[in-house]
Amino acid sequence: MLTSAAKLPEPFTAKLPIPPVKRPSRSTGDTDHYELTAREASMEILPGLRTPIMGYDGIFPGPTIKARKGRRTVVHYRNQLGVPTVMHLHGGHTPADSDGFPTDLVLPVAGGSGYADQAVGGTTSAGTRDYTYPVNQRAATLWYHDHRMGFTGPQVWRGLAGFFLITDDEEDELPLPRGDRDVPLMITDRAFEADGALRYPAMDPHLVSMPGIDAAHMNGAIGDVILVNGAPWPQLEVEAVRYRFRILNASNARRYELTLDPPAPLTQIGSDQGLLAAPVEHSTITVAPAERYDVIVDFSAYPSGSKVVLKNGDGNVMRFVVGRAATDDSAIPARLSSIEPLPRSAATTRPWMFRQGKVTSMGEETDGWIINGREFDPQRMDATPRLGDVEIWRFGSDGHHPVHVHLSPFQVISRNGGPPGPGDHGWKDTVDLSPHELVEVAIRFDDYDGRYLVHCHNLEHEDMAMMATFRVSR
């Protein structure tokens, strides 16, 4: 774990910030356009100190983009940073040219031609790029973040992440909490230098070449400060009613075991890719990096004035202070959505083994993370599914690996030959693998052909070559 040199605040002294909702720069009959700029800025994250960040629109988290199913979203992206970036809509059902392949670089506006050799098998854009998202998918809590090959970990750590929320008619018709009672919670961990700068274990602090990471952090960068929406161990005042919390683990490597203290149910209504078929009640939820849980907490179960802590094991995440009773017309329906199981009878089965191994970095062999015995090569195709096919993908692991598949959501069908786990319900795009575990998922490749990724979403593992490319063909 990285230990902060800065003086840290007492928990629950900061107010929970809510990321601002981005307004379209213009809208046409079926399309909303957004202007989004990645730039350097500084923020007061710890009291009395300024923290330099890389931020979408200069803030962390970046602004929330709210999209509507059936309305195309176009993000006109501008890179004013001093390094290349790649924007990926995590969970987006997206054409390949807008998916954010890690070598499709957006170079800095002010120069950047010297980075063109990093676009191995990819493309370069001079300062700007348009990302087009058809949004032909169900309501869900998605997020966008940097995906530059070899640098995703340090660039997300420095702030390049934000929410992307999709709504639709099905969800609108349900009596779920809305407005100020529908709260996004981006949970991250960070560490800080004495002057407030972010501490990250990159061997190259300027991020000019492959950054590398020291051996003590091979399992990923983990900090000693928990941030929620960019604030350390914050507090939120709530009324004694139901609230919906859109929980996103945007940490590089840390997994969370979330509970409420005093205890109360965390009623899950949604997963990575939207509503479950029916609500699932948990006392604890395990959230791996990149996973999302939509949960409802009923604060009317607590007396007014109660202080309810969201905990990670024995540690704190944030606190809720329960206020007065209020009118609450929300409910948790017994049925939320219909989820039809994917057919499996004639499906091709593909194995994907995630483990530690040797990789080549800057011409030298070093320790890294590999899939099926091979390090990432953006020009090699490791699978070639056909458009419309259903396949069974079998993920195996030697350690903790949150596996993310681009393009298509999947359904978890088994763990170690048994039933799915308690967090495997509904449509997923990221699945948590424990050491020496075998997880099978069913996935259908719909709508878009082209080149996509399957990779570990421990960002340091990803940067150390734990990615593979697949091409969907017609």
Helices and strands as residue ranges (DSSP letters): E 26-27, E 31-43, E 51-56, E 62-68, E 72-79, E 87-90, G 96-98, E 105-107, G 113-118, E 124-126, E 128-133, E 140-146, H 152-157, E 161-167, H 169-172, G 179-181, E 182-190, G 215-217, E 225-228, E 231-232, E 235-238, E 242-249, E 256-261, E 266-271, E 274-282, E 285-287, E 292-298, G 299-301, E 307-312, E 315-322, E 348-361, E 364-371, E 390-397, E 401-405, E 410-415, E 430-433, E 438-444, E 450-456, H 459-463, E 467-472
